[in-house]
């Protein structure tokens, strides 16, 4: 029972960051304009060096508008935005997760088989 809990905890910990990663958007103004893909949130880097996660981002004219961490709807000029990063599915991380789960399952199976065969 203890090994089952340990395996479940390891699998959960491996799953949390595995399948998605932030990647820089090459042209945020074009990508965030309606009716383009809607992102739940993006990370932006301002000229000041500040990084902010903005929920429900969209481009209105020459500004990036969205809900900032303090829950206020706010706009910032696109000229003040150095980089925009969107969370996207990572094929490499997803493949790594699947291979890691398969390897862990094989090790747990081998461990269980070893102890049951010795009995």
C-alpha positions, 0 to 999 in steps of 0.5 A: 500500500505504501509503494502505491501511494509513493508511486501515485505521488511521484506520478502526480508530481511529474504530471504537473509541469510536464505537458505545457511550457511558455513560449515567446509569441513572434507577433503578439499584436497579430496573435492576440487580435480577435478572432485569433486564438484566445489565450486564458493568460499570457506572461508579458515582460515590460520595458521596465523588466517587470513580468506580469501574468495577464488573464484574458489578454487581447489587443485593442488598437495599439494596447494590450488589454486584460485582467492583471494580478490585482484583478483590475482590467488594465491596458498597456501600450504595445510599445512598452511590451518587450515580450509576450509568452503564451502557454502551449502544449509541448510535444517533447514534454508530453512524450517525456511524461508518457515515457516516464510513466511507462518506465515507472510502471515497468519498474513498479511491476518488476519490483512487485514481480520480484517480491511475489516470485521470491515468496 
